[in-house]
Amino acid sequence: MLLRRRSWSGPLLLLGVAVCLVYQTLMVARNRLRSGPRPATGGKSTDELVRRFICSLEMFQGETQVQVGSQRRAVVLTGRRRVWDPEVQLYQRVLQQMDYDVHVSRYAETCSLLRANQGVSGWSLLLCLSGSERSCLRRISFSHLQRHQMVNLIPELREAFSDEGAGLCHLTGSDLPMRPHSCGSTNQKLSFPEDSPSPVQAQPPGLVAMVNVYVLVTLIRPLTSFLHNIVVVTTPEEQRGQPRKLRDFLLQQLGPASSHHALGQVKEVISEVLQAAAATNEKKQRVDRCVWCYQLLTFTLMFSRSVTPVIVQVDTDVTFSDRRDDTFDGQITKDLILEDTLNFLLTTHTHLSSGRQTEGQTEVRQDGGCRQTDGLCLSEDEFLLLHQFQRQMTTQSAFQLLHLSTCSVSDLLIRIICYYELQKNFSSRSDDTDASTNQEPGESSQDGAAGGGSCVDPHLRQIYSDPPLTLTPPFSPGVKQYRADVTFDTVMVRIRPVPVSSACRVHLDEHRGPRMANYPVGLGNSRISILVTDDGGSEPVVMTIYTVNVNRETRPSLPMFGDHVTCSFVQDCGLLVRPGRSCGLQPLVRSQGPRQTCSSGHQPGRWVVPCLSCSDNRTCDWREVAWQPDGCYHQLVDRPLLQDCLTDRKVLFIGDSTNRGMMYFLMERVNSSLEDWGKAHDLQVYRNLNQGRTLVSYSYYPQFWLEKEQRPTFRQALLQLLHRSRPLVNSNLTVLVVGGVQWLNTNHLRTVREVLDREALGDVLVVVKSLGMGFHLPVDGIRSLSLREIQDLDKDNDDIIATAKHHGYEAIDTFSITMGRHREFLQGQCACHFHKVERFCSSSTSSTNRTRVSSQSAEQGPEPDTFSYHVTGPVNQYETEPRAESGGSEVMETRHVCALTLLLVSVCPLCCRASWMWLGGTSAMVPEQLGCVDLPLNPRQQELCNKKTFLLPSIRDGARLAVSECQSQFRHERWNCSTAEQPPVFGHELTSGTKETAFIYAVMAAGLVHAVTRSCSQGNMTECGCDSRLQGGGSAAEGWHWGGCSDHIQYGTWFSRKFIDNAVKNMSTSRGGYTLITMNQHNTEAGRQAIDRTMLTDCRCHGVSGSCAVKTCWRTMAPFKLVGVYLKERYEQSVQVSDRSRRKTRRKVQRHLPIDKHQLIFFNKSPNYCLEDRRRGVAGTRGRRCNRTSAGPDGCNLLCCGRGYNTHVVRHVQRCECKFVWCCYVRCRRCESMNDMHTCK
């Protein structure tokens, strides 16, 4: 097809003629300097033809740039790579910047654009990445490609350098400077020779290196190739490949004289091999017409004490050495080369869709004919080749011409090269600006801005990470905010951002931070800040800030829908801190008998979790993971009891951020919210805690950011904390909490003892928080611990706990707790934080509950009412949820226990004991089988039980009697006195301070008095018997006297006070104030008085024929059912009292009226008990049976809380009309009845 002449506009034509005249005037004299043969062409001057042809090409280039307007399509086949791979994202970004419509697919068979017309329609550019090349070769018909289509494959070169078939890699006896079997996977691991002799022709300059050279082949016929100026050099001294400029490397190693010769040898060796590869396909009659196909090759050259290298490996892709690349240099260099390749090729890509005739009588024809004899006769392919080559020569790039083989237009190509070389030399001699061409290595994209001195383009080229992060949105230099999600198993990410301009610098997190760092990725969100700065001045200037929010998922959980087993684990198999113990999930072996409350915070234990199988952690419900001490449990301390325990106490914390987290957790639990929070690194005092009744102070230690000589010692920091917290009481009303991650040792504990003794505070309660997991990840900028060092840390932790026990201190073993879940750390460089503080909007909180902070300098005000803070963490939080064991036969209390719970056990040890009330739900002989030591009794109760073991059955009978009567009295109420099988049986109601709490304590005390007294009257104990104080008394006039066996309630009352009240006398921390403990003591005494007030008098008549002339009477206890009725009446008439009274118990209303000792009292209103609340132990009324016709509390209207009820028809089958039949059996009928049963919705 003939390219027809197009009419140009007048101004454009004049401009073209002017440009041509300028070129002719400037270059006519200088072109005479060129050497080489000059074949004549139609009698015209060859120089003039070249100039005129170049002028026409440049005019054509300007016209095509104006005409290009339609959007082009590019297809990227990823193969083995994922969509989020940096290479794939690089192609997408660069192509979109060039106005390509990018389509991404895995293979050619799955791409819709490649399915029809032999895969050659609908696209302009096809990129087949690693793993998809075979798919491209199978699907694409290269013989049918259109002239405007470009593919990054040249089949001839792939065949020639393949490790299969008969390519160059399988030639034997060849004179090529190439080792045999040096292609693809057939190549062995490359290594440096110990002593390689030099060739005879070359002098050994001592260069030993392995160099990866990157070659771009743009045409196979004629063979046209370019060399990238960046290479990767590996030497015996530097085993990790370093990207260098080839000229600079040779100049540094060989000097000016030999470096030029070595560079020529590199080009000659590669060109020789490329020519041999092209020659292997000349005999094959191919009809491929892929004008724009290209191939990137990697040549690995070995310099062995010679300037003439040997090719030891050839790869048909951009590859690097297989050594570990933890600095991303390999990936950065590869992306740089790929980006340079796209810019070099696509900016010179020409698309001719119709015929045209160039200016200067040069007519282009497809059939080879010429219309004029004095013009150049070129085919369309030849014209496109010349135009492409001319643009490549004028494009500033990192590629330089490597080889150009002879062809029909080779002389014209050579003269084009000489033309631009002469133009460059003339410009250099005249001190003009360098018109950079590809005959000299241009600046690469990475170095394009080098030497400018100032950061004029403060953007990132790419963000590299290991493992690769899938950024949302995909990376683009203009986008500053990104988000990435990673799995739970990803605990660390290595980040290296690369700027667009080398004059810019990047720093992580701060303006003097590193350019590359390892980031521990905590659970939840971790923020990574990337600062692009200009470091040209005295201080870095932040130009742009990029932010990457990495969200790490929690452990994947599988909800338990059916039967499951309980598994346990002590440590992770990925970090064997204790080699002698098991790792990973193991079946949990439960001990027989009830669990007691733990008496200390360092009780050994393990984590438990429900799973479908202990052999696969993916089948577990990790939301229910719980810490379970061996042989005991930690009871949940409710807020009212916690507030009571901390009343008039001062709690002093000294330690690092982990200790600070415990303090904030405690403050939030006490005040129900955390209104003030900050990363305090000095001394802080919190005075408005627990309505002003508790003081908390904190001192940060060690202050590692100070110079060593300026840091305060531990003794100085402790003394300063004590002085700022005065006045202090030398008792357990003052609590000192000491601990940190890994700085604490036994010397610090000895210092604590010395300082407290000197300050007359030897009797204060000291709680030692032991060491914790952390610093186990290789993070830049901090010292990381090896496995052996972590194992030594475990031994140091045992020494700290032993020393604490020796000094009489309480200890909290946080190392054992965090060891098994060390991968569940939260945000922080040390990977040691298992808590975090989150800010959220909340309703306005009363100012009396605000926690104000006073520091050494000034007092900080509270945050606005609309904001508060919440302390969270998977290890540092807890909750109580009932879960059924396998088959539902056993109930397990799941507690997510943290250091805070253990702290409360240490600070308020008597608040956290299990209750003897558990005995009310046991079978008959359980207490006797277990003994006093194994029962859930506190130390004082165990001591009393050991002294009076004969009372153990009475204690059990009293508990069972009280629980049974409580359930009987409230069987029709919303709260039906429900109990649990594990201690404490009444759950939240024991500490809620409600009317129900009052009744529980009263009925339990009354039940114990009743059972012990009954046992005395029956003669089951030697210490007590009948009440003999009434013997001999009576009224002779009335004809009766005291006799018989009166119940000795005085002994039962004495034992009840001793067993119940003495154990909690020291729990009251108020000085004359009213607390939950005093409320419970008042109600237990009211329960004992109920026995006395319901006493009955029984008499027996004596006389002839039963005349009852004389009566013998005695005092006896009423049936316990009547006692229950009496207490239920007291419950209905209970009095609410104020919990803020400082002097005596007062009513909340009508304060002037006294409170009788027989009345039940409470200070918190009861919940409605309608809805289920597992955390508070409220079962709700759903499913409860109700009476549809009743207007009382058992009626469906009241019991169901207005939610309505369901009606079920129930069939009852029973025996009826039974008769005795001689001899000898009973005959009965089988009767059935249908009844309605109503249950609450």
Buried (B, 14 or more C-beta within 10 A) or exposed (E): EBBEEEEBEEEEEEBBEEBBEEBBEEBEEBBEEBEEEEEEBEEEBBBBBBBBBBBBBBBBBBBBEEEEEEEBBBBBBBBEBEBBBBBBBBBBBBBBEBEBEBBBBBBBBEBEBBBEEBBBEBBBBBBBBBBBBEBBBEBBEBEBBBBBBBBBBBBBBBBBBBBEEEBBBBBEEEEBBBBBBBBBEBBEEBEBEEEBEBBEEBEBBEBBBBBBBBBBBBBBBBBBBBBBBBBBBBBEEEEBBBBBBBBEBBBEBBEEEBBBBBBEBBBBBBBBBBBBBBEBBEEEEEEBBBBBBBBBBBBBBBBBBBBBBBBBBBBBBBBBBEEEBEBBBBBBBBBBBBBBBBBBBBBBBBBBEEBBBBBBBBBBBBEEEBEEEEBBBBBBBBBBBBBBBBBBBBBBBBBBBBBBBEBEBEBBBBBBBBBBBBBBEBBEEEEEEEEBBBBEBBBBBBBBBEEBEBBEBBBBBBBBBBEBBBBEEBBBBEEBEBBBEBEBEBBBBBBBBBBBBBBBBBBBBEEEBBBBBBBBBBBBBBEBEBBBBBBBEEEBBEBBEBEBBBEBEEBEBBEBEEEBBBBBBBBBEEBBBEEEEEBBBBEBEEEEBBBBBBBBBBBEBBBBBBBBBBEEBEBBBBBBBBBBBEBBBBBBBBEBBBBBBBBBBBBBBBBBBBBBBBBBBBBBBBBEBBBBBBEBBEBBBBBBBBBEBBBBBBBBBBBEEEEEEEBBEBEEBBBBBBEBBEEBEEEBBBBBBBBBBBBBBBEBBEBBBEBBEEBEBEEBBBBBBBBBBBBBBEBBEBEBBEEEEBBEBBEBBBEBBEBBBEBEBBBBBBBBBBBBBBBBBBBBBBBBBBBBBEEEEBEEBEEEBBBBBBBEEEEBEBBEBEEBBBBBBBBBBBEBBBBBBEEEEEEBBBBBBBBBBBBBBBBBBBBBBBBBBBBBBBEEEBBEEBBBEBBBBBEBBBBBBEEBEEBBBBBBBBBBBBBBBBBBBBEBBBBBBBBBEBBBBBBBBBBBBBBBBBBBBBBBBBBBBBBBBBBBBEEBBEEBBBBEEBBEEBEEEEBBBBBBBBBBBBBBBBBBBBBBBEBBEEBBBBEEBBBBBBBBBBBBBBBBBBBBEBEEEEBEEBEEEEEEEBBBBBBBBBEBEEBBBBBBEBBEEBBBBBBEBEEEBBBBEEEEEEBEEBBBBBBBEBBEBBEEEBEBBBBBBBEBBBBEEBEEBBBBBBBBBEEEBEEEEEEEEEEEEEEEEEEEEEEEEEEEEEEEEBBBE
